[in-house]
Amino acid sequence: MNTFETSCQTILDLLKVWEPRILLLSEEIISARKNSQNRSIRQILGHLVDSASNNTHRIIHLQYRENPCTYPNYATNGNNDRWIAIQDFQHEDWQNLVSLWKYINLHLVHVIRNVDQEKLGNQWQSSETELISLHQNIEGYLPHFELHLGEMEELMNE
């Protein structure tokens, strides 16, 4: 069994629960309400798309590149907000964005389930002073995913 199967199954379960819930949300709820980072539900979901995409790339790079691997950290210095703005998630078609979020996470689960277990100690240089192993990178995804789902939940319940 893959070391990360429990996390993979939790992600799959969350996708099944959340997809129909968020598809039913009104335009006002997904666009107008903002969290403490001034992000709407649309923008939070877009950030989760970016997170899944970047984590997929990191997981792949950590299995074949130099160790430690140098790979850009899109989340530093506010760049994740730049990504949200440049892609204009605030105006993305909601059905398309929800589908993208679902399918990119399904693919990430597939990638995690197929990770080379012998490479889990390989490290990524996330900053000048911090190294993160492939194992830590994968383990950190689910808490990040759940954190942002929690933010969306708060906005939904306002």
C-alpha positions as CSV (number, residue, x, y, z in Angstrom):
1,M,0.0,0.0,0.0
2,N,1.2,3.5,-0.8
3,T,2.4,5.5,2.2
4,F,-0.1,8.3,1.3
5,E,-3.2,6.2,0.6
6,T,-5.1,7.6,3.6
7,S,-4.4,11.2,2.4
8,C,-5.3,10.3,-1.2
9,Q,-8.6,8.8,-0.1
10,T,-9.4,11.8,2.1
11,I,-8.8,14.1,-0.9
12,L,-11.1,12.0,-3.1
13,D,-13.8,12.0,-0.4
14,L,-13.6,15.8,0.0
15,L,-13.9,16.2,-3.8
16,K,-17.1,14.1,-3.8
17,V,-18.6,16.1,-0.9
18,W,-17.5,19.6,-2.0
19,E,-18.1,19.5,-5.7
20,P,-21.9,19.4,-5.6
21,R,-22.0,21.8,-2.6
22,I,-20.0,24.6,-4.3
23,L,-21.8,24.1,-7.7
24,L,-25.0,25.2,-6.0
25,L,-23.6,28.4,-4.5
26,S,-25.0,31.7,-5.7
27,E,-22.9,34.3,-7.6
28,E,-23.1,36.6,-4.6
29,I,-21.6,33.9,-2.3
30,I,-18.8,32.9,-4.7
31,S,-17.8,36.3,-5.8
32,A,-18.7,39.1,-3.3
33,R,-17.8,37.6,0.1
34,K,-14.1,37.9,1.0
35,N,-11.9,36.3,3.6
36,S,-9.1,37.9,5.7
37,Q,-6.8,37.7,2.7
38,N,-9.4,39.5,0.6
39,R,-10.1,36.4,-1.5
40,S,-13.5,35.3,-2.7
41,I,-14.5,31.6,-2.9
42,R,-13.7,31.8,-6.7
43,Q,-10.2,33.0,-5.9
44,I,-9.7,30.5,-3.1
45,L,-10.7,27.7,-5.4
46,G,-8.4,29.1,-8.1
47,H,-5.6,29.1,-5.5
48,L,-6.3,25.4,-4.9
49,V,-6.0,24.8,-8.6
50,D,-2.6,26.5,-8.5
51,S,-1.6,24.5,-5.5
52,A,-2.5,21.2,-7.0
53,S,-0.7,22.1,-10.2
54,N,2.5,23.3,-8.5
55,N,2.5,20.3,-6.2
56,T,2.2,18.0,-9.1
57,H,5.2,19.6,-10.8
58,R,7.2,19.6,-7.6
59,I,6.5,15.9,-6.9
60,I,7.6,15.0,-10.5
61,H,10.7,17.1,-10.3
62,L,11.7,15.7,-6.9
63,Q,11.8,12.2,-8.4
64,Y,14.3,12.8,-11.2
65,R,16.2,16.1,-10.7
66,E,19.3,16.9,-8.6
67,N,19.0,16.6,-4.8
68,P,18.3,19.0,-3.4
69,C,16.1,20.2,-6.2
70,T,15.9,23.9,-7.0
71,Y,12.4,24.7,-8.2
72,P,10.5,28.0,-7.9
73,N,8.3,28.4,-4.9
74,Y,5.2,30.2,-6.4
75,A,3.8,31.0,-2.9
76,T,6.7,33.2,-1.7
77,N,6.6,37.0,-1.6
78,G,2.9,37.2,-2.4
79,N,3.3,35.4,-5.7
80,N,0.3,33.2,-5.1
81,D,-1.8,36.3,-5.1
82,R,-0.2,37.4,-8.4
83,W,-1.1,34.0,-9.9
84,I,-4.7,34.5,-8.7
85,A,-4.9,38.0,-10.3
86,I,-3.0,37.2,-13.5
87,Q,-5.3,34.2,-14.2
88,D,-8.4,36.3,-13.2
89,F,-10.0,33.5,-11.2
90,Q,-12.6,36.1,-10.0
91,H,-14.1,36.1,-13.5
92,E,-13.5,32.4,-14.5
93,D,-16.6,30.5,-15.5
94,W,-17.7,28.8,-12.3
95,Q,-18.6,25.4,-13.8
96,N,-15.2,25.3,-15.6
97,L,-13.3,26.4,-12.4
98,V,-15.0,23.7,-10.3
99,S,-14.3,21.1,-12.9
100,L,-10.6,22.1,-13.2
101,W,-10.3,22.0,-9.4
102,K,-11.8,18.5,-9.3
103,Y,-9.8,17.0,-12.1
104,I,-6.5,18.5,-11.3
105,N,-6.8,17.1,-7.8
106,L,-7.9,13.7,-9.2
107,H,-4.7,13.8,-11.3
108,L,-2.6,14.8,-8.2
109,V,-4.0,11.8,-6.3
110,H,-2.9,9.6,-9.3
111,V,0.6,11.1,-9.2
112,I,0.9,10.6,-5.4
113,R,-0.3,7.0,-5.7
114,N,2.5,6.4,-8.2
115,V,5.3,8.2,-6.5
116,D,8.6,6.3,-6.3
117,Q,8.8,5.4,-2.6
118,E,12.6,5.3,-2.8
119,K,12.6,9.1,-3.7
120,L,10.7,10.2,-0.6
121,G,13.8,11.6,1.0
122,N,14.7,13.8,-1.9
123,Q,14.6,17.4,-1.0
124,W,13.3,20.6,-2.5
125,Q,14.9,23.9,-1.7
126,S,11.8,26.0,-0.9
127,S,13.8,29.0,0.4
128,E,17.4,30.0,1.1
129,T,17.2,28.3,4.5
130,E,14.5,25.6,4.1
131,L,14.6,22.1,2.6
132,I,11.4,20.1,2.2
133,S,11.5,16.4,1.5
134,L,9.2,14.8,-1.1
135,H,7.5,13.0,1.8
136,Q,6.9,16.3,3.6
137,N,5.7,18.0,0.5
138,I,3.1,15.3,-0.1
139,E,2.1,15.1,3.6
140,G,1.6,18.9,3.6
141,Y,-0.8,19.0,0.7
142,L,-3.9,17.7,2.5
143,P,-3.7,20.1,5.5
144,H,-3.3,23.0,3.0
145,F,-6.3,21.7,1.0
146,E,-8.4,21.4,4.1
147,L,-7.4,24.9,5.4
148,H,-8.7,26.5,2.2
149,L,-11.9,24.4,2.2
150,G,-12.4,25.7,5.8
151,E,-12.0,29.3,4.5
152,M,-14.6,28.6,1.9
153,E,-16.9,27.1,4.5
154,E,-16.7,30.2,6.6
155,L,-17.6,32.4,3.6
156,M,-20.5,30.1,2.7
157,N,-21.9,30.5,6.3
158,E,-21.6,34.3,6.6
